[in-house]
Amino acid sequence: MQALYWDGHQLQLREIYPEPQVQDNRALVRVRLAGICSTDRQILQGYLGFTGVPGHEFVGEVVAGPPALLRKRVVGEINFACGTCDWCQQQLRRHCANRQVMGILNADGSFAEYMSVPVDNLHEVPENVSDNAAVFTEPLAAAFEILEQIHLKPGAETVVLGDGKLGLLCAQVLHFAGARVTVVGKHEKKLALLRQLGMRAVMHADWHPPPAEIAVEATGTTDGLAQAISIVRPRGTLVLKSTVAQAHTLSLAPLVINEVTVIGSRCGPFPPALQALAQGQLSVTPLIDTIYPLTEGLAAVEYAVQPGVLKVLLRP
């Protein structure tokens, strides 16, 4: 099969790459679409020392595995848990001490024609959800994780820093849940999409922030955390979404002085994300910039990291 392969130094298109073997409790999934995200960019900058096939956002079709799943369209959670460690026994499978993470840690990902995924990680896609929408399920679930972690009061003054794909999804989820959302970004085209949905969206250079009850840091940059800390009101909440390969250097004293609650927020629940897509509660397909064939994957990744580019997809 064809696959994009990262050897730790260079991304390559491999025309012949071993097709995954179906093992116990796994399914073979033919990838229909895969999304390129900022974490993939960090992988290619050395994040976690990963080597293998990157990619963890996908929609696909089961071609081998349990009969009940055959020919079903599916999306998949990215953390492959052992099921037996202490964290798994406490229903914290995404924090499994022995986990593999799709396209990120010791497991090949979705930038390939086929992938092997644990059956327990798969979720069937509702019939009325298109492939173009379903491929957003994983990052949308990460946005919904915020609602699992904090008590969001109606009308809570909330600022989302960053107008990347994840920031745009977090803003929509928080807006849908009743927060008063302001998104701060650097790309007018992206911010205009949120204004059409009824949110306040401002350019960073024009922004004069009042203290925020909730700040979501989704800039994907090393200075985003310092910016986020500076805007949280006393006893407010700071939600961290960025994973950045570079080290951070900043003072944490304001967090102590202002008694700010800091929440790391990573992966999230797939069912509410799929339900929101099925019910048309959120708008995700306007975030698609372009779709490249997998054979042009190197060009796709190069394009995806350009400033202002929205979601870039790969089609094997």
PyMOL commands that set and color helices and strands:
alter all, ss='L'
color gray80, all
select helices_A, chain A and resi 38-43+47-49+67-69+86-89+93-95+119-121+131-134+137-149+165-176+188-195+204-206+224-231+253-257+270-278+285-287+294-304
alter helices_A, ss='H'
color red, helices_A
select strands_A, chain A and resi 3-6+11-14+26-36+57-64+73-76+79-80+100-101+114-118+122-124+157-161+180-185+200-203+212-217+232-240+261-264+288-293+311-315
alter strands_A, ss='S'
color yellow, strands_A
deselect
rebuild
show_as cartoon
